[in-house]
Amino acid sequence: MIQMYQRLMAHMAWADDGLLDAIASQEGASTDEDMRKLLHHIVAVQRFFLSMFQSRSFDFEREWRVPETMDEIRRLFREAHADGIAYAAQLDEGQLAVTVHHPRFKEFHPAVGDALMQVIMHGEHHRAQCASRLRAMGGKPPVLDYILWVREVGGKTQLPTTSH
């Protein structure tokens, strides 16, 4: 199971990077406020959960502020990807069952494995929203399916780093 989480985290980084590259190549997409808000939401959630898993403080006021530039958003993604891949690399089966305390759910304490799956699936959902927005702007969203990642990079013996 650990290897699957590691692979899903690597795919998430690859897919986020592919989307960011497509947005950067489409005129007007990088300056679109709604696009920046969606992208920031994706990365802020990743950063929040990774902080929670690792018992690190999380400055909600600072982290929920939408950056003004795509360069800053890309930097946040790179940091989150590096952190997520490093975190997944050190996981063991026992850690997946440990419960976490989510500040929004006082009476609900999900297992790390379930919360990690939330991070992965949450990003997938919002990448699709960004792809739709990119298409509406005249851009061509990349195909970011997991199976494509498996074909291109995921079948290699070493998992990819945070960029492709």
VEXVEXFI-974083 format. One record per atom (N, C-alpha, C): chain; atom name; residue number from 1; x, y, z. Coordinates in Angstrom, 1 decimal. Example, Ala and Ser with C-alpha at 12.3 -4.5 7.8 and 13.67 -1.06 7.14 Angstrom:
{node "A", "N", 1, {13.2, -5.7, 7.8}}
{node "A", "CA", 1, {12.3, -4.5, 7.8}}
{node "A", "C", 1, {13.2, -3.3, 7.8}}
{node "A", "N", 2, {12.8, -2.2, 7.1}}
{node "A", "CA", 2, {13.7, -1.1, 7.1}}
{node "A", "C", 2, {12.9, 0.0, 7.9}}
This chain:
{node "A", "N", 1, {0.8, -1.2, 0.0}}
{node "A", "CA", 1, {0.0, 0.0, 0.0}}
{node "A", "C", 1, {0.9, 1.3, 0.0}}
{node "A", "N", 2, {2.0, 1.2, 0.7}}
{node "A", "CA", 2, {2.9, 2.4, 0.8}}
{node "A", "C", 2, {3.3, 2.8, -0.6}}
{node "A", "N", 3, {3.7, 1.8, -1.4}}
{node "A", "CA", 3, {4.2, 2.1, -2.7}}
{node "A", "C", 3, {3.1, 2.8, -3.6}}
{node "A", "N", 4, {1.9, 2.4, -3.4}}
{node "A", "CA", 4, {0.8, 3.1, -4.1}}
{node "A", "C", 4, {0.6, 4.5, -3.7}}
{node "A", "N", 5, {0.7, 4.8, -2.4}}
{node "A", "CA", 5, {0.7, 6.2, -2.0}}
{node "A", "C", 5, {1.8, 7.0, -2.6}}
{node "A", "N", 6, {3.0, 6.4, -2.6}}
{node "A", "CA", 6, {4.2, 7.1, -3.2}}
{node "A", "C", 6, {4.0, 7.3, -4.6}}
{node "A", "N", 7, {3.4, 6.4, -5.3}}
{node "A", "CA", 7, {3.2, 6.6, -6.8}}
{node "A", "C", 7, {2.1, 7.6, -7.0}}
{node "A", "N", 8, {1.1, 7.6, -6.2}}
{node "A", "CA", 8, {0.0, 8.6, -6.4}}
{node "A", "C", 8, {0.5, 10.1, -6.1}}
{node "A", "N", 9, {1.4, 10.2, -5.1}}
{node "A", "CA", 9, {2.0, 11.5, -4.8}}
{node "A", "C", 9, {2.9, 11.9, -5.9}}
{node "A", "N", 10, {3.6, 11.0, -6.5}}
{node "A", "CA", 10, {4.5, 11.4, -7.7}}
{node "A", "C", 10, {3.6, 11.8, -8.9}}
{node "A", "N", 11, {2.5, 11.0, -9.1}}
{node "A", "CA", 11, {1.6, 11.4, -10.2}}
{node "A", "C", 11, {1.1, 12.8, -9.9}}
{node "A", "N", 12, {0.6, 13.1, -8.7}}
{node "A", "CA", 12, {0.1, 14.4, -8.4}}
{node "A", "C", 12, {1.0, 15.5, -8.7}}
{node "A", "N", 13, {2.3, 15.3, -8.4}}
{node "A", "CA", 13, {3.3, 16.3, -8.7}}
{node "A", "C", 13, {3.5, 16.5, -10.2}}
{node "A", "N", 14, {3.5, 15.4, -10.9}}
{node "A", "CA", 14, {3.6, 15.4, -12.4}}
{node "A", "C", 14, {2.5, 16.1, -13.0}}
{node "A", "N", 15, {1.3, 15.8, -12.5}}
{node "A", "CA", 15, {0.0, 16.4, -13.1}}
{node "A", "C", 15, {-0.1, 17.8, -12.8}}
{node "A", "N", 16, {0.2, 18.2, -11.6}}
{node "A", "CA", 16, {0.2, 19.7, -11.2}}
{node "A", "C", 16, {1.2, 20.4, -12.1}}
{node "A", "N", 17, {2.4, 19.9, -12.3}}
{node "A", "CA", 17, {3.4, 20.5, -13.1}}
{node "A", "C", 17, {3.0, 20.6, -14.5}}
{node "A", "N", 18, {2.3, 19.6, -15.1}}
{node "A", "CA", 18, {1.8, 19.6, -16.4}}
{node "A", "C", 18, {0.8, 20.7, -16.6}}
{node "A", "N", 19, {-0.1, 20.8, -15.6}}
{node "A", "CA", 19, {-1.1, 21.8, -15.7}}
{node "A", "C", 19, {-0.5, 23.2, -15.6}}
{node "A", "N", 20, {0.4, 23.4, -14.7}}
{node "A", "CA", 20, {1.1, 24.7, -14.6}}
{node "A", "C", 20, {1.8, 25.1, -15.9}}
{node "A", "N", 21, {2.4, 24.2, -16.5}}
{node "A", "CA", 21, {3.1, 24.4, -17.8}}
{node "A", "C", 21, {2.1, 24.9, -18.9}}
{node "A", "N", 22, {0.9, 24.2, -18.9}}
{node "A", "CA", 22, {-0.1, 24.5, -19.9}}
{node "A", "C", 22, {-0.7, 25.9, -19.7}}
{node "A", "N", 23, {-0.9, 26.2, -18.4}}
{node "A", "CA", 23, {-1.4, 27.5, -18.1}}
{node "A", "C", 23, {-0.4, 28.6, -18.5}}
{node "A", "N", 24, {0.9, 28.4, -18.2}}
{node "A", "CA", 24, {1.9, 29.3, -18.6}}
{node "A", "C", 24, {2.0, 29.6, -20.1}}
{node "A", "N", 25, {1.7, 28.6, -20.8}}
{node "A", "CA", 25, {1.8, 28.7, -22.3}}
{node "A", "C", 25, {0.6, 29.3, -23.0}}
{node "A", "N", 26, {-0.5, 29.5, -22.2}}
{node "A", "CA", 26, {-1.7, 30.1, -22.8}}
{node "A", "C", 26, {-1.8, 31.6, -22.4}}
{node "A", "N", 27, {-1.9, 32.4, -23.4}}
{node "A", "CA", 27, {-2.0, 33.9, -23.1}}
{node "A", "C", 27, {-3.2, 34.2, -22.2}}
{node "A", "N", 28, {-2.9, 34.9, -21.2}}
{node "A", "CA", 28, {-4.0, 35.4, -20.3}}
{node "A", "C", 28, {-4.3, 34.4, -19.2}}
{node "A", "N", 29, {-3.9, 33.2, -19.3}}
{node "A", "CA", 29, {-4.3, 32.2, -18.3}}
{node "A", "C", 29, {-3.5, 32.5, -17.0}}
{node "A", "N", 30, {-2.3, 32.9, -17.0}}
{node "A", "CA", 30, {-1.5, 33.1, -15.8}}
{node "A", "C", 30, {-2.0, 34.3, -15.0}}
{node "A", "N", 31, {-2.6, 35.2, -15.7}}
{node "A", "CA", 31, {-3.1, 36.4, -15.0}}
{node "A", "C", 31, {-4.6, 36.3, -14.6}}
{node "A", "N", 32, {-5.2, 35.2, -15.0}}
{node "A", "CA", 32, {-6.6, 35.1, -14.7}}
{node "A", "C", 32, {-6.8, 34.8, -13.2}}
{node "A", "N", 33, {-7.6, 35.7, -12.5}}
{node "A", "CA", 33, {-7.7, 35.6, -11.1}}
{node "A", "C", 33, {-8.4, 34.3, -10.6}}
{node "A", "N", 34, {-9.4, 33.9, -11.3}}
{node "A", "CA", 34, {-10.1, 32.7, -10.9}}
{node "A", "C", 34, {-9.2, 31.5, -11.1}}
{node "A", "N", 35, {-8.3, 31.5, -12.1}}
{node "A", "CA", 35, {-7.4, 30.4, -12.3}}
{node "A", "C", 35, {-6.4, 30.4, -11.1}}
{node "A", "N", 36, {-5.9, 31.5, -10.8}}
{node "A", "CA", 36, {-4.9, 31.6, -9.7}}
{node "A", "C", 36, {-5.5, 31.2, -8.4}}
{node "A", "N", 37, {-6.8, 31.5, -8.2}}
{node "A", "CA", 37, {-7.5, 31.1, -6.9}}
{node "A", "C", 37, {-7.6, 29.6, -6.9}}
{node "A", "N", 38, {-8.0, 29.0, -8.0}}
{node "A", "CA", 38, {-8.1, 27.5, -8.0}}
{node "A", "C", 38, {-6.8, 26.8, -7.8}}
{node "A", "N", 39, {-5.8, 27.3, -8.5}}
{node "A", "CA", 39, {-4.5, 26.7, -8.3}}
{node "A", "C", 39, {-4.0, 26.9, -6.8}}
{node "A", "N", 40, {-4.2, 28.0, -6.3}}
{node "A", "CA", 40, {-3.8, 28.3, -4.9}}
{node "A", "C", 40, {-4.5, 27.4, -4.0}}
{node "A", "N", 41, {-5.8, 27.2, -4.2}}
{node "A", "CA", 41, {-6.6, 26.3, -3.3}}
{node "A", "C", 41, {-6.0, 24.9, -3.4}}
{node "A", "N", 42, {-5.6, 24.4, -4.5}}
{node "A", "CA", 42, {-5.0, 23.1, -4.6}}
{node "A", "C", 42, {-3.8, 23.0, -3.8}}
{node "A", "N", 43, {-2.9, 23.9, -4.0}}
{node "A", "CA", 43, {-1.6, 23.8, -3.2}}
{node "A", "C", 43, {-1.7, 24.1, -1.8}}
{node "A", "N", 44, {-2.6, 25.0, -1.4}}
{node "A", "CA", 44, {-2.8, 25.3, 0.0}}
{node "A", "C", 44, {-3.3, 24.1, 0.8}}
{node "A", "N", 45, {-4.2, 23.4, 0.2}}
{node "A", "CA", 45, {-4.7, 22.1, 0.8}}
{node "A", "C", 45, {-3.6, 21.1, 0.9}}
{node "A", "N", 46, {-2.8, 21.0, -0.1}}
{node "A", "CA", 46, {-1.7, 20.0, 0.0}}
{node "A", "C", 46, {-0.8, 20.4, 1.1}}
{node "A", "N", 47, {-0.4, 21.7, 1.2}}
{node "A", "CA", 47, {0.5, 22.2, 2.3}}
{node "A", "C", 47, {-0.2, 22.0, 3.6}}
{node "A", "N", 48, {-1.5, 22.3, 3.8}}
{node "A", "CA", 48, {-2.1, 22.1, 5.1}}
{node "A", "C", 48, {-2.0, 20.7, 5.5}}
{node "A", "N", 49, {-2.4, 19.7, 4.7}}
{node "A", "CA", 49, {-2.4, 18.3, 5.1}}
{node "A", "C", 49, {-1.0, 17.8, 5.4}}
{node "A", "N", 50, {-0.1, 18.2, 4.6}}
{node "A", "CA", 50, {1.3, 17.8, 4.9}}
{node "A", "C", 50, {1.8, 18.3, 6.2}}
{node "A", "N", 51, {1.4, 19.6, 6.5}}
{node "A", "CA", 51, {1.8, 20.1, 7.8}}
{node "A", "C", 51, {1.1, 19.3, 8.9}}
{node "A", "N", 52, {-0.2, 19.0, 8.7}}
{node "A", "CA", 52, {-0.9, 18.2, 9.7}}
{node "A", "C", 52, {-0.3, 16.9, 10.0}}
{node "A", "N", 53, {0.1, 16.2, 8.9}}
{node "A", "CA", 53, {0.7, 14.8, 9.0}}
{node "A", "C", 53, {2.0, 14.9, 9.8}}
{node "A", "N", 54, {2.7, 16.0, 9.6}}
{node "A", "CA", 54, {4.0, 16.0, 10.2}}
{node "A", "C", 54, {4.1, 16.9, 11.4}}
{node "A", "N", 55, {2.9, 17.2, 12.0}}
{node "A", "CA", 55, {2.8, 17.9, 13.2}}
{node "A", "C", 55, {3.5, 19.3, 13.2}}
{node "A", "N", 56, {3.5, 19.9, 12.1}}
{node "A", "CA", 56, {4.1, 21.2, 11.9}}
{node "A", "C", 56, {3.0, 22.3, 12.0}}
{node "A", "N", 57, {3.4, 23.5, 12.5}}
{node "A", "CA", 57, {2.4, 24.6, 12.5}}
{node "A", "C", 57, {2.1, 25.0, 11.1}}
{node "A", "N", 58, {0.9, 25.6, 11.0}}
{node "A", "CA", 58, {0.4, 26.0, 9.7}}
{node "A", "C", 58, {-0.3, 27.4, 9.9}}
{node "A", "N", 59, {0.3, 28.4, 9.3}}
{node "A", "CA", 59, {-0.2, 29.8, 9.5}}
{node "A", "C", 59, {-1.4, 30.0, 8.5}}
{node "A", "N", 60, {-2.6, 29.7, 8.9}}
{node "A", "CA", 60, {-3.8, 29.8, 8.0}}
{node "A", "C", 60, {-3.9, 31.2, 7.4}}
{node "A", "N", 61, {-3.7, 32.3, 8.1}}
{node "A", "CA", 61, {-3.8, 33.6, 7.6}}
{node "A", "C", 61, {-2.8, 33.8, 6.4}}
{node "A", "N", 62, {-1.6, 33.4, 6.6}}
{node "A", "CA", 62, {-0.6, 33.6, 5.5}}
{node "A", "C", 62, {-0.8, 32.6, 4.4}}
{node "A", "N", 63, {-1.1, 31.4, 4.7}}
{node "A", "CA", 63, {-1.2, 30.3, 3.7}}
{node "A", "C", 63, {-2.4, 30.4, 2.8}}
{node "A", "N", 64, {-3.5, 31.0, 3.3}}
{node "A", "CA", 64, {-4.8, 31.1, 2.5}}
{node "A", "C", 64, {-4.8, 32.4, 1.7}}
{node "A", "N", 65, {-3.8, 33.2, 1.8}}
{node "A", "CA", 65, {-3.7, 34.4, 1.0}}
{node "A", "C", 65, {-3.2, 34.0, -0.4}}
{node "A", "N", 66, {-4.0, 34.4, -1.5}}
{node "A", "CA", 66, {-3.7, 34.0, -2.8}}
{node "A", "C", 66, {-2.5, 34.8, -3.3}}
{node "A", "N", 67, {-1.5, 34.2, -3.8}}
{node "A", "CA", 67, {-0.3, 34.9, -4.3}}
{node "A", "C", 67, {-0.7, 35.7, -5.5}}
{node "A", "N", 68, {0.0, 36.8, -5.8}}
{node "A", "CA", 68, {-0.3, 37.7, -6.9}}
{node "A", "C", 68, {0.3, 37.2, -8.2}}
{node "A", "N", 69, {1.3, 36.3, -8.1}}
{node "A", "CA", 69, {1.9, 35.9, -9.4}}
{node "A", "C", 69, {1.9, 34.4, -9.5}}
{node "A", "N", 70, {2.0, 33.9, -10.7}}
{node "A", "CA", 70, {2.1, 32.5, -11.0}}
{node "A", "C", 70, {3.4, 31.9, -10.6}}
{node "A", "N", 71, {4.5, 32.8, -10.6}}
{node "A", "CA", 71, {5.8, 32.3, -10.1}}
{node "A", "C", 71, {5.7, 31.9, -8.7}}
{node "A", "N", 72, {5.0, 32.7, -7.9}}
{node "A", "CA", 72, {4.8, 32.4, -6.5}}
{node "A", "C", 72, {4.0, 31.1, -6.3}}
{node "A", "N", 73, {3.0, 31.0, -7.1}}
{node "A", "CA", 73, {2.1, 29.7, -7.0}}
{node "A", "C", 73, {3.0, 28.5, -7.4}}
{node "A", "N", 74, {3.7, 28.7, -8.4}}
{node "A", "CA", 74, {4.6, 27.5, -8.9}}
{node "A", "C", 74, {5.6, 27.2, -7.8}}
{node "A", "N", 75, {6.2, 28.2, -7.1}}
{node "A", "CA", 75, {7.1, 27.9, -6.0}}
{node "A", "C", 75, {6.4, 27.1, -4.9}}
{node "A", "N", 76, {5.2, 27.5, -4.5}}
{node "A", "CA", 76, {4.4, 26.8, -3.5}}
{node "A", "C", 76, {4.2, 25.4, -3.9}}
{node "A", "N", 77, {3.9, 25.1, -5.2}}
{node "A", "CA", 77, {3.7, 23.8, -5.6}}
{node "A", "C", 77, {5.0, 23.0, -5.5}}
{node "A", "N", 78, {6.1, 23.6, -6.0}}
{node "A", "CA", 78, {7.4, 22.8, -5.9}}
{node "A", "C", 78, {7.7, 22.4, -4.5}}
{node "A", "N", 79, {7.5, 23.4, -3.5}}
{node "A", "CA", 79, {7.7, 23.1, -2.1}}
{node "A", "C", 79, {6.8, 21.9, -1.6}}
{node "A", "N", 80, {5.5, 22.0, -2.0}}
{node "A", "CA", 80, {4.6, 21.0, -1.5}}
{node "A", "C", 80, {4.9, 19.7, -2.2}}
{node "A", "N", 81, {5.3, 19.7, -3.4}}
{node "A", "CA", 81, {5.6, 18.4, -4.1}}
{node "A", "C", 81, {6.8, 17.8, -3.4}}
{node "A", "N", 82, {7.9, 18.5, -3.2}}
{node "A", "CA", 82, {9.1, 18.0, -2.6}}
{node "A", "C", 82, {8.7, 17.5, -1.2}}
{node "A", "N", 83, {8.0, 18.2, -0.5}}
{node "A", "CA", 83, {7.6, 17.8, 0.9}}
{node "A", "C", 83, {6.7, 16.5, 0.8}}
{node "A", "N", 84, {5.8, 16.5, -0.1}}
{node "A", "CA", 84, {4.9, 15.3, -0.2}}
{node "A", "C", 84, {5.6, 14.1, -0.6}}
{node "A", "N", 85, {6.5, 14.2, -1.6}}
{node "A", "CA", 85, {7.2, 13.0, -2.0}}
{node "A", "C", 85, {8.2, 12.5, -0.9}}
{node "A", "N", 86, {8.8, 13.4, -0.2}}
{node "A", "CA", 86, {9.7, 13.1, 0.9}}
{node "A", "C", 86, {8.9, 12.4, 2.0}}
{node "A", "N", 87, {7.7, 13.0, 2.3}}
{node "A", "CA", 87, {6.9, 12.4, 3.3}}
{node "A", "C", 87, {6.5, 11.0, 3.0}}
{node "A", "N", 88, {6.0, 10.8, 1.8}}
{node "A", "CA", 88, {5.5, 9.5, 1.3}}
{node "A", "C", 88, {6.7, 8.5, 1.3}}
{node "A", "N", 89, {7.9, 8.9, 1.0}}
{node "A", "CA", 89, {9.0, 8.0, 1.0}}
{node "A", "C", 89, {9.4, 7.4, 2.3}}
{node "A", "N", 90, {9.0, 8.1, 3.4}}
{node "A", "CA", 90, {9.4, 7.6, 4.7}}
{node "A", "C", 90, {8.2, 6.9, 5.4}}
{node "A", "N", 91, {7.1, 6.9, 4.8}}
{node "A", "CA", 91, {5.9, 6.2, 5.4}}
{node "A", "C", 91, {6.1, 4.7, 5.6}}
{node "A", "N", 92, {5.5, 4.2, 6.6}}
{node "A", "CA", 92, {5.4, 2.8, 6.8}}
{node "A", "C", 92, {3.9, 2.5, 7.0}}
{node "A", "N", 93, {3.6, 1.2, 6.9}}
{node "A", "CA", 93, {2.2, 0.8, 7.0}}
{node "A", "C", 93, {1.5, 1.2, 8.3}}
{node "A", "N", 94, {2.2, 1.2, 9.4}}
{node "A", "CA", 94, {1.7, 1.6, 10.7}}
{node "A", "C", 94, {1.3, 3.1, 10.7}}
{node "A", "N", 95, {2.0, 3.9, 10.1}}
{node "A", "CA", 95, {1.7, 5.3, 10.0}}
{node "A", "C", 95, {0.4, 5.6, 9.3}}
{node "A", "N", 96, {0.1, 4.8, 8.4}}
{node "A", "CA", 96, {-1.2, 5.0, 7.6}}
{node "A", "C", 96, {-2.4, 4.9, 8.5}}
{node "A", "N", 97, {-2.3, 4.1, 9.6}}
{node "A", "CA", 97, {-3.4, 3.9, 10.5}}
{node "A", "C", 97, {-3.5, 5.0, 11.6}}
{node "A", "N", 98, {-2.5, 5.7, 11.8}}
{node "A", "CA", 98, {-2.5, 6.8, 12.8}}
{node "A", "C", 98, {-3.5, 7.8, 12.5}}
{node "A", "N", 99, {-4.2, 8.3, 13.5}}
{node "A", "CA", 99, {-5.3, 9.3, 13.2}}
{node "A", "C", 99, {-4.7, 10.7, 13.4}}
{node "A", "N", 100, {-5.3, 11.6, 12.6}}
{node "A", "CA", 100, {-4.9, 13.0, 12.7}}
{node "A", "C", 100, {-6.1, 13.8, 13.2}}
{node "A", "N", 101, {-5.7, 15.0, 13.7}}
{node "A", "CA", 101, {-6.8, 15.9, 14.2}}
{node "A", "C", 101, {-6.9, 17.1, 13.3}}
{node "A", "N", 102, {-8.0, 17.1, 12.5}}
{node "A", "CA", 102, {-8.3, 18.1, 11.6}}
{node "A", "C", 102, {-9.0, 19.2, 12.3}}
{node "A", "N", 103, {-8.5, 20.5, 12.2}}
{node "A", "CA", 103, {-9.2, 21.5, 13.0}}
{node "A", "C", 103, {-10.6, 21.8, 12.6}}
{node "A", "N", 104, {-11.1, 21.4, 11.4}}
{node "A", "CA", 104, {-12.4, 21.7, 11.0}}
{node "A", "C", 104, {-13.4, 20.6, 11.5}}
{node "A", "N", 105, {-12.8, 19.4, 11.8}}
{node "A", "CA", 105, {-13.6, 18.3, 12.2}}
{node "A", "C", 105, {-13.3, 17.9, 13.6}}
{node "A", "N", 106, {-13.8, 18.5, 14.6}}
{node "A", "CA", 106, {-13.5, 18.3, 16.0}}
{node "A", "C", 106, {-13.7, 16.9, 16.5}}
{node "A", "N", 107, {-14.8, 16.3, 16.0}}
{node "A", "CA", 107, {-15.2, 14.9, 16.5}}
{node "A", "C", 107, {-14.7, 13.8, 15.5}}
{node "A", "N", 108, {-14.1, 14.2, 14.4}}
{node "A", "CA", 108, {-13.7, 13.2, 13.4}}
{node "A", "C", 108, {-12.2, 13.2, 13.3}}
{node "A", "N", 109, {-11.6, 12.0, 13.4}}
{node "A", "CA", 109, {-10.1, 11.9, 13.4}}
{node "A", "C", 109, {-9.8, 10.8, 12.3}}
{node "A", "N", 110, {-9.6, 11.3, 11.1}}
{node "A", "CA", 110, {-9.3, 10.3, 10.0}}
{node "A", "C", 110, {-7.9, 9.7, 10.1}}
{node "A", "N", 111, {-7.8, 8.5, 9.6}}
{node "A", "CA", 111, {-6.4, 7.9, 9.5}}
{node "A", "C", 111, {-5.6, 8.7, 8.5}}
{node "A", "N", 112, {-4.3, 8.6, 8.7}}
{node "A", "CA", 112, {-3.4, 9.3, 7.8}}
{node "A", "C", 112, {-3.6, 8.8, 6.3}}
{node "A", "N", 113, {-3.8, 7.5, 6.2}}
{node "A", "CA", 113, {-4.0, 6.9, 4.8}}
{node "A", "C", 113, {-5.3, 7.5, 4.2}}
{node "A", "N", 114, {-6.3, 7.7, 4.9}}
{node "A", "CA", 114, {-7.5, 8.3, 4.3}}
{node "A", "C", 114, {-7.3, 9.8, 4.0}}
{node "A", "N", 115, {-6.7, 10.5, 5.0}}
{node "A", "CA", 115, {-6.4, 11.9, 4.7}}
{node "A", "C", 115, {-5.4, 12.2, 3.6}}
{node "A", "N", 116, {-4.5, 11.3, 3.4}}
{node "A", "CA", 116, {-3.5, 11.4, 2.3}}
{node "A", "C", 116, {-4.3, 11.1, 1.0}}
{node "A", "N", 117, {-5.2, 10.2, 1.0}}
{node "A", "CA", 117, {-6.0, 9.9, -0.2}}
{node "A", "C", 117, {-6.9, 11.2, -0.5}}
{node "A", "N", 118, {-7.3, 11.9, 0.5}}
{node "A", "CA", 118, {-8.1, 13.1, 0.3}}
{node "A", "C", 118, {-7.3, 14.1, -0.5}}
{node "A", "N", 119, {-6.0, 14.3, 0.0}}
{node "A", "CA", 119, {-5.1, 15.3, -0.7}}
{node "A", "C", 119, {-5.0, 14.9, -2.2}}
{node "A", "N", 120, {-4.8, 13.6, -2.5}}
{node "A", "CA", 120, {-4.5, 13.2, -3.8}}
{node "A", "C", 120, {-5.8, 13.4, -4.7}}
{node "A", "N", 121, {-7.0, 13.0, -4.2}}
{node "A", "CA", 121, {-8.2, 13.1, -4.9}}
{node "A", "C", 121, {-8.7, 14.6, -5.0}}
{node "A", "N", 122, {-8.5, 15.3, -4.0}}
{node "A", "CA", 122, {-8.9, 16.7, -4.0}}
{node "A", "C", 122, {-8.2, 17.5, -5.2}}
{node "A", "N", 123, {-6.9, 17.3, -5.3}}
{node "A", "CA", 123, {-6.1, 17.9, -6.4}}
{node "A", "C", 123, {-6.6, 17.5, -7.8}}
{node "A", "N", 124, {-7.0, 16.2, -7.9}}
{node "A", "CA", 124, {-7.5, 15.7, -9.2}}
{node "A", "C", 124, {-8.8, 16.5, -9.6}}
{node "A", "N", 125, {-9.6, 16.7, -8.6}}
{node "A", "CA", 125, {-10.9, 17.4, -8.9}}
{node "A", "C", 125, {-10.6, 18.8, -9.4}}
{node "A", "N", 126, {-9.8, 19.5, -8.6}}
{node "A", "CA", 126, {-9.6, 20.9, -9.0}}
{node "A", "C", 126, {-8.7, 21.1, -10.2}}
{node "A", "N", 127, {-7.8, 20.1, -10.5}}
{node "A", "CA", 127, {-7.1, 20.2, -11.8}}
{node "A", "C", 127, {-8.1, 20.2, -13.0}}
{node "A", "N", 128, {-9.1, 19.3, -12.8}}
{node "A", "CA", 128, {-10.1, 19.3, -13.9}}
{node "A", "C", 128, {-10.8, 20.6, -14.1}}
{node "A", "N", 129, {-11.1, 21.3, -13.0}}
{node "A", "CA", 129, {-11.7, 22.6, -13.1}}
{node "A", "C", 129, {-10.8, 23.6, -13.8}}
{node "A", "N", 130, {-9.5, 23.5, -13.5}}
{node "A", "CA", 130, {-8.5, 24.4, -14.1}}
{node "A", "C", 130, {-8.4, 24.1, -15.6}}
{node "A", "N", 131, {-8.5, 22.8, -15.9}}
{node "A", "CA", 131, {-8.4, 22.4, -17.3}}
{node "A", "C", 131, {-9.6, 22.9, -18.1}}
{node "A", "N", 132, {-10.8, 22.9, -17.5}}
{node "A", "CA", 132, {-12.0, 23.4, -18.2}}
{node "A", "C", 132, {-11.9, 24.9, -18.4}}
{node "A", "N", 133, {-11.3, 25.6, -17.4}}
{node "A", "CA", 133, {-11.2, 27.0, -17.5}}
{node "A", "C", 133, {-10.1, 27.3, -18.6}}
{node "A", "N", 134, {-9.1, 26.6, -18.6}}
{node "A", "CA", 134, {-8.0, 26.8, -19.7}}
{node "A", "C", 134, {-8.6, 26.6, -21.1}}
{node "A", "N", 135, {-9.4, 25.5, -21.2}}
{node "A", "CA", 135, {-10.1, 25.3, -22.5}}
{node "A", "C", 135, {-11.0, 26.4, -22.9}}
{node "A", "N", 136, {-11.7, 27.0, -21.9}}
{node "A", "CA", 136, {-12.6, 28.1, -22.2}}
{node "A", "C", 136, {-11.9, 29.3, -22.6}}
{node "A", "N", 137, {-10.6, 29.4, -22.3}}
{node "A", "CA", 137, {-9.7, 30.6, -22.7}}
{node "A", "C", 137, {-9.1, 30.3, -24.0}}
{node "A", "N", 138, {-9.4, 29.2, -24.6}}
{node "A", "CA", 138, {-8.8, 28.8, -25.9}}
{node "A", "C", 138, {-7.6, 28.0, -25.8}}
{node "A", "N", 139, {-7.2, 27.6, -24.6}}
{node "A", "CA", 139, {-6.0, 26.7, -24.4}}
{node "A", "C", 139, {-6.3, 25.3, -24.6}}
{node "A", "N", 140, {-5.3, 24.5, -24.6}}
{node "A", "CA", 140, {-5.4, 23.1, -24.8}}
{node "A", "C", 140, {-4.9, 22.4, -23.5}}
{node "A", "N", 141, {-5.8, 21.9, -22.6}}
{node "A", "CA", 141, {-5.3, 21.3, -21.4}}
{node "A", "C", 141, {-4.6, 20.0, -21.7}}
{node "A", "N", 142, {-3.5, 19.7, -20.9}}
{node "A", "CA", 142, {-2.8, 18.5, -21.1}}
{node "A", "C", 142, {-3.6, 17.3, -20.6}}
{node "A", "N", 143, {-3.3, 16.1, -21.1}}
{node "A", "CA", 143, {-3.9, 14.9, -20.6}}
{node "A", "C", 143, {-3.0, 14.5, -19.4}}
{node "A", "N", 144, {-3.6, 14.4, -18.2}}
{node "A", "CA", 144, {-2.9, 14.2, -17.0}}
{node "A", "C", 144, {-3.3, 12.9, -16.3}}
{node "A", "N", 145, {-3.9, 12.0, -17.0}}
{node "A", "CA", 145, {-4.4, 10.8, -16.5}}
{node "A", "C", 145, {-3.3, 10.0, -15.8}}
{node "A", "N", 146, {-3.6, 9.3, -14.7}}
{node "A", "CA", 146, {-2.7, 8.5, -14.0}}
{node "A", "C", 146, {-2.0, 7.4, -15.0}}
{node "A", "N", 147, {-2.9, 6.8, -15.8}}
{node "A", "CA", 147, {-2.4, 5.7, -16.7}}
{node "A", "C", 147, {-1.4, 6.3, -17.7}}
{node "A", "N", 148, {-1.5, 7.5, -18.1}}
{node "A", "CA", 148, {-0.5, 8.1, -19.0}}
{node "A", "C", 148, {0.8, 8.3, -18.2}}
{node "A", "N", 149, {0.7, 8.8, -17.0}}
{node "A", "CA", 149, {1.9, 8.9, -16.2}}
{node "A", "C", 149, {2.6, 7.6, -16.0}}
{node "A", "N", 150, {1.8, 6.5, -15.8}}
{node "A", "CA", 150, {2.4, 5.2, -15.7}}
{node "A", "C", 150, {3.2, 4.8, -17.0}}
{node "A", "N", 151, {2.5, 5.1, -18.1}}
{node "A", "CA", 151, {3.2, 4.8, -19.4}}
{node "A", "C", 151, {4.4, 5.6, -19.6}}
{node "A", "N", 152, {4.4, 6.9, -19.2}}
{node "A", "CA", 152, {5.5, 7.8, -19.5}}
{node "A", "C", 152, {6.6, 7.7, -18.5}}
{node "A", "N", 153, {6.3, 7.7, -17.2}}
{node "A", "CA", 153, {7.3, 7.8, -16.2}}
{node "A", "C", 153, {7.1, 6.9, -15.0}}
{node "A", "N", 154, {5.9, 6.5, -14.7}}
{node "A", "CA", 154, {5.6, 5.7, -13.5}}
{node "A", "C", 154, {6.1, 4.3, -13.5}}
{node "A", "N", 155, {6.4, 3.7, -14.7}}
{node "A", "CA", 155, {6.8, 2.4, -14.7}}
{node "A", "C", 155, {8.3, 2.2, -14.5}}
{node "A", "N", 156, {9.0, 3.3, -14.4}}
{node "A", "CA", 156, {10.4, 3.3, -14.2}}
{node "A", "C", 156, {10.7, 2.8, -12.8}}
{node "A", "N", 157, {11.9, 2.3, -12.6}}
{node "A", "CA", 157, {12.2, 1.7, -11.3}}
{node "A", "C", 157, {12.3, 2.8, -10.2}}
{node "A", "N", 158, {12.7, 4.0, -10.6}}
{node "A", "CA", 158, {12.9, 5.1, -9.7}}
{node "A", "C", 158, {11.7, 6.1, -10.0}}
{node "A", "N", 159, {11.0, 6.5, -8.9}}
{node "A", "CA", 159, {9.9, 7.4, -9.1}}
{node "A", "C", 159, {10.5, 8.8, -9.5}}
{node "A", "N", 160, {9.7, 9.5, -10.3}}
{node "A", "CA", 160, {10.2, 10.9, -10.8}}
{node "A", "C", 160, {10.3, 11.9, -9.6}}
{node "A", "N", 161, {11.1, 12.9, -9.9}}
{node "A", "CA", 161, {11.1, 14.0, -8.9}}
{node "A", "C", 161, {9.9, 14.9, -9.2}}
{node "A", "N", 162, {9.9, 16.1, -8.6}}
{node "A", "CA", 162, {8.8, 16.9, -8.7}}
{node "A", "C", 162, {8.6, 17.7, -10.0}}
{node "A", "N", 163, {9.4, 17.4, -11.0}}
{node "A", "CA", 163, {9.1, 18.1, -12.3}}
{node "A", "C", 163, {9.4, 17.0, -13.3}}
{node "A", "N", 164, {8.7, 17.2, -14.5}}
{node "A", "CA", 164, {8.9, 16.3, -15.6}}
{node "A", "C", 164, {9.5, 16.9, -16.8}}
